[in-house]
Amino acid sequence: MNYQLKADKLTVKNTKGNNQSYSYLAPLNLAEESGLGQLFIIAEIRSKEKKVPAILEQIVQELSEYYYHSPTKNAEAALETTCQYFNENIADISQKNWQWLKEKISTIIATVQDDCLSLSNYNNIKIWLVREGKVHDISGADNNGKKTAAAKKILSQIITGQLENNDILLLSNATIFNYFSEEKIKKTITTLAPTQACAFLKNTLLDYKVTADFSTIIVKFVSYKKNEREAMETAHINILQNAEMEDRLNQKGGWRLTGLVKDALSKIKISLGSKTERAKTAITKNVLAKIKKNQDKTQQKKTATDWRSKLGFSGSQTAVPTNWLKKLRLREYRLIIFIIIVAIIFAGSLKIIGDKKTERAQSQKIETAIADLKDKLNSVEAAMIYKDEAKAEQLLAEAKNLLANFTYKQNNSGADYEQLVKQAAEMTNKVYKLERIKNEGYFSKLPETVVPTGNLVWSDNFLYFVSGATAYKINGNDGVVNQAVVLSGPINKIMAPDNKQLIFYGNGNEIFFWNKKQTTVQKKILTIPDNDKAVDAAIYSQKFYLLGEKNIYNYNYSNGDYGNGVKWLKEETSIAGNTAIAVDGNVWLSAAGGEINRLFKGKKEKFTLSGLYEPISQATIIYAKDGLNNLYLLDKEKNRITVANKQGKVTRQILGDNLDKIVALAPSDNEKELYILTAKGVYKFGL
């Protein structure tokens, strides 16, 4: 089987580092013309001297010239003599003593001829082979290198082996593994072409401003596919050769093609190598010459006539041909017909070649688009490895933009497109920590007549919720639902100041106190300053907080009742549009303009949610409690739950796409479970 190499090199330099390196890839034309295959060299010197770059370039230049001027065409033998030349002349080339070279220099020289790899290396430059998903170090042993260096031989060990289809070679110093994991390097060089892999590794280091210093060559060894255009042109030449049938055309009467036809065929075949216009001209002239030669020799008076008359027709399309056409022999008729057929075949072949060229160009565009997408998605994963979530989100947005503009969804690349869509979805889940609630059944199924209308509260191993003017409780052990207490009016919110009692917030300024050991409730009316309108309420440390349209009001608890409200805000702060309040020491408001606001001691503090997959809607309820580490946000419009720490970093985003409409939620006191109340029941979700 024929094979081809795809290779590229990468050099990352640190101006403040101690190492200086040089890498070399032999030009393809030199590799082909010499018959000695592809040559790869990396040379490195651990020194800051200004002359080192020139020394490295001189070493590589002399080694490559010596190798390709070898009298033998066997790569292994040529490499052996090149290594001998290196050992004998390295001191003169570098103008350094042997001790200095032994300590400072590292190098590798490798060649691939057909499917055979030959190499020799010294010190820190090594070579790794990736085959069938596994990474193998195939470099020479370090101990052997030190022994040969002591004997004034640096490159003395030649390693050879056979390469297989899809083998990948990585030539580099070992410090590359200080910046990328082995798994990351393997994934990069196996999924990307060498040029793209080099670009990805370099861009990753540049993006994260990582100071690195190494030279790398990536080589991919794949089965060779014959150039389609050459194959097509060869096929059309074969058509004409087959048509020639060894210079014969067998007819019924056993007639053989004359030398005249042979001559026409040879001219047509020659014209295939020329431009299309020249070919057409040659065929036309040939046909006219043959027709003119066989015309009637009778001299006629030259007059301006219609073109149809010149061909022997009268003015009518149905007129019979004149004598000159009748006088053509059977041989000439067949020749004309044959030439016309060949011309049609030739024109058709040009059309096929043109279509193939267009198809190849289209295929190349598709491959480029797919490669760009894969490169971008790999960059997202790299950002996640370096825990740069902001960069990952930016790169993912760019990848999704490329995916949205991908114009080959219905072509042969459909399978690739679907795979890219799947990969982008998986990366989205990873970047934004998205997870879907599995509908594995209710923890507690609600009675059909019960429709929850308020929030959900966890108190003393029971869950409490309201339906209209009735409060219900759910056992935290077995999920059994029972009626707790009946109130005199509809309830908007339940609050648990302690484990002994609950406070129900009704419409406007109505609140109800209920001792769990009793069957009745006490109704209280709160006074609201400036005739403000109440929106929501919360309790923290026996204090009652009422969110109004203009201000937040604080009520102190004394003798079983709440006194007059006091304006809590200490500065001019607009709270219009906020629909929910929660208090845990800070006051949390949601969600005017799709934002969460944090206030402390009456003043607004800077707070931003980072890492949201989508902005929250205004129909968002916030749950916060003293003793809990996280905030819990329920976006009722999107049926989505967001968990964030109290510094604003989103840690989980839970999608309820496959659930009923979520009404409320409540985490357990240890935050190991999250209870989700829907219109038909309660789900228990592990945190």
C-alpha positions in Angstrom: 0.0 0.0 0.0 1.2 3.6 -0.8 1.4 6.0 2.1 1.8 9.8 2.4 3.0 12.0 5.2 1.4 15.1 6.6 3.7 17.1 8.9 4.2 20.5 10.5 6.4 22.0 13.1 5.9 24.3 16.1 8.4 26.4 18.0 7.5 28.2 21.2 10.2 30.5 22.4 10.7 32.1 25.9 13.0 35.0 25.6 13.8 34.7 29.3 14.5 31.0 29.2 17.7 29.1 29.0 16.9 26.9 26.0 17.2 27.8 22.3 16.1 25.4 19.6 15.7 24.9 15.8 13.5 22.5 13.9 13.6 21.4 10.3 11.2 19.7 7.9 12.6 18.8 4.5 10.6 20.2 1.6 8.4 17.7 -0.1 10.0 18.1 -3.6 13.4 17.4 -2.1 12.1 14.3 -0.3 10.6 13.0 -3.6 13.4 13.9 -6.0 16.1 12.5 -3.8 14.4 9.2 -3.2 15.6 9.3 0.4 12.2 10.2 2.0 11.3 12.9 4.5 13.9 14.2 6.9 13.1 15.7 10.3 15.6 17.4 12.7 15.2 19.2 16.0 18.4 20.6 17.7 18.4 22.4 21.1 21.2 24.0 23.1 20.7 25.0 26.7 22.5 28.3 26.7 21.6 32.1 26.4 24.6 32.9 24.2 23.8 35.1 21.3 25.7 32.9 18.8 23.6 29.8 19.7 20.8 30.4 17.0 23.4 30.6 14.3 25.1 27.5 15.6 21.8 25.6 15.6 21.0 26.7 12.0 24.4 25.7 10.8 24.1 22.3 12.4 20.7 21.6 10.8 21.8 22.9 7.4 24.9 20.7 7.2 23.1 17.6 8.4 20.3 18.0 5.9 22.7 18.7 3.0 24.9 15.8 3.9 21.9 13.4 4.1 20.4 14.4 0.8 23.8 14.2 -1.0 24.3 10.6 0.1 25.3 8.3 -2.8 23.0 5.6 -1.5 19.2 5.6 -1.8 18.7 3.6 1.4 17.5 6.0 4.1 18.9 4.0 7.0 22.3 3.8 5.5 22.2 7.5 4.6 21.2 8.4 8.2 24.0 6.3 9.6 26.6 8.1 7.6 25.0 11.5 8.5 25.3 10.6 12.2 28.9 9.7 11.7 29.5 13.1 10.0 27.8 14.8 12.9 29.9 13.1 15.5 33.1 13.9 13.7 32.4 17.5 12.8 30.1 18.9 15.5 33.0 20.4 17.5 34.2 22.3 14.4 30.7 23.4 13.4 29.9 24.7 16.8 33.3 25.9 17.8 32.7 24.4 21.2 34.6 21.8 23.2 33.3 18.3 23.8 32.4 18.8 27.4 30.3 21.8 26.6 28.5 19.9 23.8 27.9 16.9 26.0 26.1 19.0 28.7 24.3 21.5 26.5 23.1 19.9 23.3 20.1 17.8 22.6 19.0 16.6 19.2 17.0 14.2 17.1 17.3 13.3 13.5 14.7 11.0 11.9 13.7 10.0 8.4 10.7 8.2 6.9 11.2 6.3 3.6 8.2 4.5 2.3 6.8 2.9 5.5 10.1 2.7 7.4 11.1 5.0 10.2 14.8 5.5 11.1 16.0 7.8 13.9 18.8 8.7 16.3 18.5 11.0 19.3 20.5 12.4 22.2 19.6 13.9 25.5 16.2 15.7 26.0 14.8 15.5 22.5 12.6 12.4 22.2 10.0 10.8 19.9 6.6 9.4 20.7 4.5 7.1 18.6 0.7 7.2 18.9 -0.8 4.0 17.6 -4.4 2.7 18.2 -5.0 5.3 20.9 -1.8 4.5 22.9 1.3 6.7 23.3 4.7 4.9 23.2 8.1 6.5 23.8 10.3 5.0 21.1 13.4 7.1 21.8 16.8 5.7 22.4 17.7 4.9 26.1 19.3 7.9 28.0 21.9 5.7 29.6 23.2 4.6 26.2 23.3 8.2 25.1 25.4 9.2 28.0 27.9 6.4 27.4 28.3 7.3 23.8 28.7 10.9 24.7 31.5 9.9 27.0 33.1 8.2 24.0 32.8 11.4 22.0 29.9 10.0 20.0 26.6 11.8 20.4 24.5 10.1 17.7 25.6 6.5 17.6 22.4 4.5 18.1 20.1 4.0 15.1 16.5 2.9 15.8 14.4 1.5 12.9 10.8 0.2 12.6 7.8 -0.1 10.3 5.0 2.5 10.4 1.4 1.6 9.9 -1.6 3.4 8.6 -2.8 6.3 10.9 0.4 6.2 13.0 1.3 9.6 14.4 4.8 10.7 15.5 5.5 13.5 18.0 9.1 14.8 18.1 9.7 17.2 21.0 11.5 17.7 24.2 9.8 16.3 27.2 8.9 19.8 28.6 5.8 19.8 26.4 4.2 17.5 29.0 4.7 20.3 31.6 2.0 22.3 29.7 -0.3 19.7 28.3 -1.4 16.3 29.7 -0.6 13.2 27.8 -4.4 12.7 27.2 -4.8 16.2 25.9 -1.8 15.9 23.5 -3.0 12.5 22.2 -6.5 13.9 21.6 -5.2 17.0 19.8 -2.8 15.2 17.4 -5.2 12.4 16.6 -8.3 14.5 15.9 -6.6 17.4 14.1 -4.3 17.6 11.1 -0.6 18.4 12.0 -0.9 22.0 10.9 -4.1 22.5 12.9 -2.7 20.6 15.9 0.4 22.9 16.0 -1.8 26.0 15.7 -4.1 24.8 18.5 -1.2 24.1 20.9 0.4 27.4 20.2 -2.8 29.4 20.5 -3.7 27.7 23.7 -0.4 28.8 25.3 -0.7 32.3 23.9 -4.3 32.7 25.0 -3.3 31.8 28.6 0.0 33.7 28.4 1.9 30.5 29.5 5.6 31.0 29.3 6.9 27.9 27.4 10.0 26.9 25.5 10.1 23.9 23.2 10.2 22.8 19.5 7.8 20.1 18.2 7.2 18.3 15.0 4.0 16.4 14.4 3.9 13.7 11.6 0.8 11.8 10.5 1.2 8.7 8.4 -1.8 7.8 6.3 -2.7 5.7 3.3 -2.1 7.6 0.0 -5.2 8.4 -2.1 -4.5 8.9 -5.8 -5.2 12.4 -7.0 -8.7 12.4 -8.4 -8.0 14.7 -11.2 -5.0 12.6 -12.5 -7.1 9.5 -12.2 -10.0 11.1 -14.2 -7.7 12.3 -16.9 -6.0 8.9 -17.1 -9.4 7.3 -17.4 -10.3 9.5 -20.4 -7.1 8.7 -22.1 -8.0 5.0 -21.6 -11.3 5.6 -23.2 -9.6 6.8 -26.4 -7.1 3.9 -26.2 -9.9 1.4 -25.9 -11.8 3.1 -28.7 -8.7 2.6 -30.8 -8.8 -1.1 -30.1 -5.2 -1.7 -31.1 -5.6 0.5 -34.2 -8.7 -1.6 -35.4 -12.5 -1.2 -35.5 -14.1 -4.5 -36.3 -17.2 -4.0 -38.4 -19.7 -6.5 -39.9 -17.8 -6.8 -43.1 -14.5 -7.1 -41.3 -13.6 -3.6 -42.3 -10.4 -2.3 -40.7 -9.6 1.3 -39.8 -7.4 2.9 -42.4 -4.3 4.9 -41.7 -6.4 8.1 -42.2 -8.5 7.3 -39.1 -5.4 6.3 -37.1 -3.9 9.7 -37.9 -7.1 11.5 -36.7 -7.1 9.5 -33.5 -3.5 10.3 -32.7 -4.1 14.0 -33.3 -7.1 13.9 -30.9 -5.1 12.1 -28.2 -2.3 14.6 -28.5 -4.8 17.5 -28.2 -5.9 16.1 -24.8 -2.7 17.3 -23.3 -3.4 20.8 -24.6 -6.0 23.3 -23.7 -9.6 22.7 -24.6 -9.8 25.4 -27.2 -6.8 24.0 -29.1 -8.3 20.6 -29.1 -11.6 21.8 -30.5 -9.7 23.8 -33.3 -7.7 20.7 -34.3 -10.8 18.5 -34.6 -12.7 21.1 -36.6 -9.8 21.7 -39.1 -9.4 17.9 -39.5 -13.1 17.4 -40.4 -13.2 20.3 -42.8 -10.0 19.1 -44.5 -11.4 15.7 -45.1 -14.7 17.0 -46.4 -13.0 19.5 -48.7 -10.7 16.8 -50.1 -13.6 14.7 -51.2 -15.7 17.4 -52.7 -16.6 17.3 -56.4 -13.7 18.7 -58.4 -16.1 20.4 -60.9 -15.4 24.1 -61.0 -18.4 26.2 -60.2 -18.8 29.9 -60.4 -18.0 31.6 -57.1 -21.1 33.6 -56.0 -22.3 34.7 -52.6 -24.8 32.0 -51.5 -26.5 31.0 -48.4 -24.5 28.7 -46.1 -27.0 25.9 -46.6 -26.4 26.1 -50.4 -22.6 25.6 -49.7 -23.4 22.3 -48.0 -25.6 21.2 -50.9 -29.1 22.3 -49.7 -31.6 24.6 -51.3 -33.4 27.3 -49.4 -35.9 24.8 -48.0 -34.9 22.7 -45.0 -36.4 19.6 -46.6 -34.4 19.9 -49.8 -32.4 16.9 -50.9 -28.5 17.0 -50.8 -26.5 17.8 -53.9 -24.3 15.4 -55.7 -21.1 16.2 -53.7 -22.5 14.6 -50.5 -23.7 11.6 -52.4 -20.3 11.0 -53.8 -18.8 10.6 -50.4 -17.7 7.0 -49.9 -18.8 4.8 -47.0 -15.3 5.2 -45.4 -15.7 9.0 -45.2 -19.2 8.8 -43.8 -17.9 6.5 -41.1 -14.9 8.7 -40.4 -17.1 11.8 -39.9 -19.4 10.0 -37.6 -16.6 8.5 -35.6 -14.8 11.9 -35.2 -18.1 13.5 -34.1 -18.6 10.7 -31.5 -15.0 11.1 -30.2 -15.5 14.9 -30.0 -18.7 14.3 -27.9 -16.8 11.9 -25.6 -14.0 14.4 -25.2 -16.4 17.3 -24.4 -18.2 15.0 -21.9 -14.9 14.1 -20.3 -14.0 17.8 -19.9 -17.4 18.3 -18.2 -16.8 15.4 -15.8 -13.4 16.8 -15.0 -14.9 20.2 -14.3 -17.6 18.7 -12.1 -15.0 16.8 -10.2 -12.9 19.9 -9.7 -16.0 21.8 -8.4 -16.8 18.8 -6.1 -13.3 18.8 -4.8 -13.4 22.5 -4.1 -16.7 22.1 -2.3 -15.3 19.1 -0.3 -12.3 21.2 0.7 -14.6 24.0 1.9 -16.6 21.5 4.0 -13.4 20.0 5.5 -12.1 23.4 6.3 -15.4 24.4 8.0 -15.5 21.2 10.0 -11.8 21.6 11.0 -12.5 25.2 12.2 -15.4 24.0 14.3 -13.5 21.1 15.8 -10.5 23.4 16.5 -12.9 25.9 18.3 -14.5 23.1 20.4 -11.1 21.8 21.3 -10.1 25.3 22.4 -13.2 25.3 24.7 -12.1 22.1 26.3 -8.6 23.5 26.8 -10.1 26.6 28.5 -12.0 24.3 30.8 -8.8 22.4 31.6 -7.2 25.7 32.6 -10.4 26.6 34.6 -10.9 29.8 32.6 -14.7 29.7 32.5 -15.1 33.1 31.0 -12.8 32.2 28.1 -14.6 28.9 27.7 -17.9 30.7 27.4 -16.5 33.1 24.8 -15.1 30.3 22.7 -18.2 28.3 23.0 -20.3 31.2 21.7 -17.9 31.5 18.8 -18.2 27.8 18.1 -22.0 28.0 18.1 -21.9 31.0 15.7 -19.8 28.9 13.3 -22.2 26.0 13.7 -25.2 28.3 13.0 -23.5 29.4 9.8 -22.6 25.9 8.7 -24.0 25.7 5.2 -23.4 22.1 4.4 -26.0 20.4 6.7 -27.7 18.6 3.8 -24.6 17.5 1.9 -22.4 14.4 2.4 -21.2 16.1 5.5 -24.5 15.6 7.3 -23.1 12.9 9.6 -20.2 15.2 10.5 -22.6 18.1 11.1 -24.8 15.9 13.5 -21.6 14.9 15.3 -20.6 18.5 15.7 -24.0 19.4 17.0 -23.8 16.6 19.5 -20.3 17.7 20.6 -21.4 21.3 20.9 -24.3 20.3 23.1 -22.1 18.2 25.3 -19.6 21.0 25.6 -22.5 23.4 26.5 -23.6 21.1 29.3 -20.0 21.0 30.6 -19.3 24.7 30.4 -22.6 25.8 31.9 -23.0 22.8 34.3 -26.4 22.0 32.8 -28.3 18.9 33.9 -31.8 17.7 33.4 -34.0 16.3 36.1 -34.8 12.7 35.4 -38.5 12.0 35.8 -38.2 8.9 37.9 -41.5 9.4 39.8 -42.8 11.6 42.5 -41.5 11.7 46.0 -44.9 12.8 47.0 -48.0 12.7 44.7 -50.6 15.4 45.5 -54.3 14.7 45.8 -56.1 15.6 42.6 -58.2 18.3 44.4 -55.1 20.1 45.7 -53.5 22.8 43.5 -50.4 24.5 45.1 -50.5 28.3 45.0 -47.6 29.4 47.1 -44.1 28.6 48.1 -42.5 25.5 49.7 -40.9 25.5 53.1 -38.7 22.8 54.9 -39.3 22.8 58.7 -38.6 20.1 61.2 -38.5 17.2 58.7 -41.8 18.4 57.1 -42.5 20.2 53.8 -45.2 22.9 54.0 -47.2 24.4 51.1 -50.5 26.1 50.6 -53.4 25.6 48.3 -55.8 28.6 48.4 -56.6 29.1 52.1 -55.4 25.7 53.3 -52.0 24.7 54.4 -50.6 21.1 53.8 -47.6 19.2 55.2 -45.6 16.4 53.6 -43.7 13.9 55.7 -40.0 14.1 54.9 -39.6 10.4 55.4 -42.4 8.8 53.4 -43.9 11.7 51.4 -47.4 11.3 52.9 -49.6 14.4 52.4 -51.9 15.7 55.2 -53.8 18.9 55.8 -52.1 21.2 58.4 -54.4 24.1 59.0 -57.2 26.1 57.4 -56.9 29.9 57.2 -59.5 32.6 56.7 -58.1 33.9 53.5 -55.7 33.1 50.6 -52.0 32.8 51.4 -49.1 33.9 49.2 -46.2 32.7 51.3 -45.2 30.5 54.2 -42.3 31.5 56.5 -40.7 29.5 59.3 -39.0 31.7 61.9 -38.3 28.5 64.0 -39.4 24.9 64.3 -42.4 25.7 66.6 -44.4 28.1 64.5 -45.1 29.2 60.9 -46.1 32.7 59.7 -48.4 33.0 56.6 -48.2 36.1 54.5 -51.6 36.8 52.9 -52.8 39.6 50.6 -51.3 43.1 51.1 -50.5 43.6 54.8 -52.2 40.5 56.3 -50.1 38.0 58.3 -51.2 34.9 60.2 -49.4 33.3 63.1 -49.8 29.5 63.7 -48.3 27.4 66.5 -47.9 23.9 65.1 -49.4 22.4 68.2 -52.7 24.3 67.8 -55.5 24.1 65.2 -56.2 27.8 64.9 -54.3 30.8 63.7 -54.0 34.5 64.8 -54.5 37.2 62.2 -52.5 40.4 62.3 -52.6 43.6 60.2 -49.3 45.3 59.4 -49.0 49.1 59.0 -47.2 50.2 55.9 -45.6 53.7 55.8 -46.6 56.2 53.1 -49.5 54.0 51.9 -47.0 51.8 50.0 -48.2 48.7 48.3 -46.8 45.3 49.6 -45.2 43.0 47.0 -43.5 40.2 49.0 -42.2 39.4 52.5 -39.4 37.5 54.4 -38.3 36.7 57.9 -34.8 36.7 59.3 -33.8 36.4 63.0 -37.4 37.2 64.2 -37.5 40.3 62.1 -40.1 40.7 59.4 -39.1 42.3 56.1 -41.8 43.7 53.7 -40.9 44.5 50.1 -42.9 47.4 48.9 -43.0 49.2 45.5 -41.1 52.2 47.0 -39.0 50.8 49.9 -38.2 47.9 52.1 -39.8 48.0 55.6 -38.4 46.3 58.7 -40.7 45.1 61.6 -39.3 44.0 65.0 -41.0 41.2 66.9 -42.2 41.9 70.4 -44.7 40.2 72.7 -46.1 38.0 70.0 -46.6 40.8 67.5 -44.8 43.0 65.0 -44.8 46.7 65.7 -44.7 49.6 63.2 -42.7 49.3 60.1 -39.5 51.3 59.6 -37.9 52.2 56.2 -34.9 50.0 55.8 -33.1 51.5 52.7 -30.4 54.0 53.7 -29.9 55.6 50.3 -31.7 56.4 47.1 -32.2 53.0 45.5 -34.8 52.1 43.0 -36.5 48.7 43.8 -39.3 49.1 41.2 -39.9 45.9 39.3 -38.5 43.5 41.9 -41.0 40.7 42.6 -39.4 38.6 45.4 -37.3 39.1 48.6 -35.2 36.7 50.7 -33.1 37.5 53.7 -30.1 35.7 55.2 -28.2 38.6 56.7 -28.1 40.2 53.3 -31.3 41.2 51.6 -31.8 39.6 48.1 -34.2 41.0 45.6 -35.3 39.5 42.2 -35.6 40.0 39.4 -36.1 43.4 37.9 -34.5 43.4 34.4 -33.5 39.8 34.9 -31.0 40.6 37.7 -30.5 39.7 41.3 -29.7 42.6 43.7 -27.8 42.2 47.0 -28.3 44.8 49.7 -26.6 45.1 53.1 -27.5 47.5 56.0 -29.8 49.4 53.7 -27.3 49.9 50.9 -27.0 48.2 47.5 -23.9 46.2 46.9 -22.2 45.1 43.7 -23.4 41.6 42.7 -23.4 39.8 39.4 -24.3 36.2 38.5 -21.6 34.7 36.4 -21.9 31.6 34.2 -25.6 31.8 33.4 -26.6 29.7 30.3 -29.4 32.2 29.6 -30.5 35.4 31.5 -33.1 34.8 34.1 -36.6 36.1 33.5 -38.5 38.6 35.7 -40.6 35.7 36.9 -37.8 34.4 39.1 -38.1 33.5 42.8 -35.1 33.6 45.1 -34.5 31.3 48.1 -31.9 32.2 50.6 -31.5 31.2 54.3 -29.0 31.8 57.0 -26.9 28.6 57.3 -27.2 27.7 53.6 -24.1 28.1 51.4 -26.0 28.7 48.2 -28.7 30.8 46.6 -31.5 28.9 44.8 -33.3 30.6 41.9 -36.5 29.3 40.3 -37.2 30.8 36.9 -40.9 29.9 36.5 -41.0 31.2 33.0 -38.3 28.8 31.8 -38.9 26.0 34.3 -35.3 26.2 35.3 -33.4 26.1 38.6 -30.1 27.9 39.1 -27.8 27.2 42.0 -25.1 29.8 42.8 -22.8 30.6 45.7 -23.3 33.8 47.5 -20.4 35.5 45.6 -22.5 35.0 42.4 -20.7 32.1 40.7 -23.2 29.7 39.2 -22.4 26.1 40.2 -25.4 24.2 38.7 -28.2 24.8 36.3 -31.0 22.3 36.5 -33.4 22.1 33.6 -37.0 21.0 34.2 -37.9 20.5 30.5 -39.5 17.1 31.1 -41.4 18.1 34.3 -44.7 19.7 35.0 -44.7 23.4 35.6 -42.5 24.0 38.7 -44.3 26.0 41.4 -41.7 26.2 44.2 -38.6 24.7 45.6 -36.9 24.1 49.0 -33.5 22.7 49.9 -33.0 20.6 52.9 -31.0 22.1 55.8 -27.8 20.2 54.9 -28.3 21.0 51.2 -28.0 17.4 50.1 -31.6 17.3 48.7 -33.7 19.7 46.8 -37.4 19.4 46.9 -39.3 20.6 43.8 -43.0 21.3 44.0 -45.0 21.0 40.7 -48.7 21.2 40.1 -49.1 17.5 40.6 -46.5 16.4 43.1 -43.1 16.8 44.7 -39.8 15.6 43.3 -36.7 14.9 45.3 -33.4 15.8 43.6 -30.0 15.0 45.0 -27.5 17.9 45.2 
